[in-house]
Amino acid sequence: MADPAAREYLRDDPMVVAVGAHYAERRGMVRSVVGFLTGFALGAFTLRMAFGAEGVARVVWIALAVTIAATVLGLAIRHALRLATAAARSPRYVVDREDEPVEKHRPAPRRGLRWLTW
């Protein structure tokens, strides 16, 4: 989008809103991946405590590690979903031709490696 040739496409207000919504979706994806990694790291560090415990304490540490990982991961996914939903529900964001099949907008495949071309 920083290319000067893209400025022509960004003059139209619906295109600017659509691009902003796609950036919000990508930001949500990145944050969910960070939450995924953080959740499993915190769960792994908590799980380490189970190796030094015995009996019921070991089961408690294992359950705590699973709970921490699931909670952090769930929070990250919900946050990413909120970002994408808020961008899509914006009153300015309207998708034209949403129900049309994608194949209608694709050019005909070229000869050769057809599965690599759109």
C-alpha positions in Angstrom: 0.0 0.0 0.0 3.0 2.3 0.3 3.6 2.1 -3.5 2.8 5.3 -5.3 0.8 3.3 -7.8 -1.6 2.2 -5.0 -2.6 5.8 -4.2 -4.9 5.7 -7.2 -6.8 2.8 -5.8 -6.9 4.4 -2.3 -8.7 7.5 -3.4 -12.0 5.8 -3.2 -13.4 5.8 0.3 -14.8 2.2 0.3 -11.4 0.9 -0.7 -9.7 2.7 2.2 -12.2 1.2 4.6 -11.8 -2.3 3.1 -8.0 -2.1 3.4 -8.4 -0.9 7.0 -10.6 -3.9 7.8 -8.1 -6.3 6.3 -5.3 -4.8 8.3 -7.5 -5.2 11.5 -8.0 -8.9 10.6 -4.3 -9.4 10.1 -3.6 -7.6 13.3 -6.0 -10.0 15.0 -4.2 -13.0 13.5 -0.8 -11.8 14.7 -2.2 -11.2 18.2 -3.8 -14.6 18.3 -0.4 -16.3 17.4 1.4 -14.3 20.1 -1.3 -15.3 22.6 -0.9 -18.9 21.4 2.8 -18.9 21.9 2.5 -17.0 25.2 -0.1 -19.4 26.5 1.9 -22.5 25.8 5.1 -21.0 27.2 3.3 -20.1 30.5 1.7 -23.5 30.6 5.1 -25.2 30.0 6.8 -23.1 32.7 4.0 -24.1 35.1 4.2 -27.7 34.0 7.8 -27.7 35.1 6.7 -27.4 38.7 4.8 -30.7 38.3 8.1 -32.6 37.9 9.3 -31.7 41.4 6.0 -32.5 43.0 4.6 -35.8 44.1 1.1 -37.3 44.5 -1.9 -34.9 44.5 0.4 -31.8 44.1 1.6 -33.1 40.8 -1.9 -33.5 39.5 -2.8 -30.0 40.7 0.3 -28.5 38.9 -0.6 -30.3 35.7 -4.2 -29.1 35.8 -3.0 -25.6 36.6 -0.6 -25.6 33.6 -3.4 -26.8 31.2 -5.8 -24.2 32.6 -3.3 -21.4 32.2 -2.5 -22.3 28.6 -6.2 -22.7 27.7 -7.1 -19.4 29.4 -4.4 -17.3 27.7 -5.1 -18.9 24.3 -8.9 -18.3 24.7 -8.3 -14.7 25.6 -6.1 -14.1 22.6 -8.5 -15.7 20.2 -11.5 -13.7 21.6 -9.5 -10.5 21.4 -8.6 -11.2 17.7 -12.2 -12.1 17.0 -13.3 -8.8 18.6 -10.8 -6.8 16.4 -12.0 -8.5 13.2 -15.7 -8.2 14.1 -15.4 -4.5 15.0 -13.7 -3.8 11.7 -16.3 -5.7 9.7 -19.3 -4.2 11.6 -18.1 -0.7 11.0 -21.0 1.3 9.4 -18.6 2.4 6.7 -17.5 -1.1 5.7 -19.8 -2.5 3.0 -18.7 -5.4 0.8 -19.9 -5.1 -2.7 -20.6 -8.3 -4.6 -20.1 -10.4 -1.6 -22.1 -13.3 -2.9 -20.5 -13.6 -6.3 -18.2 -16.6 -6.8 -14.5 -15.9 -6.7 -13.9 -17.7 -10.1 -15.9 -15.0 -11.8 -13.1 -12.5 -10.9 -10.1 -14.7 -11.8 -8.4 -14.5 -15.1 -8.2 -17.6 -17.2 -5.2 -19.8 -16.2 -2.2 -19.6 -18.4 -0.5 -22.6 -20.0 2.1 -24.5 -18.0 1.8 -24.8 -14.3 -1.8 -24.0 -14.0 -2.1 -24.8 -10.3 0.4 -22.1 -9.6 -1.5 -19.3 -11.4 -4.6 -17.6 -10.3 
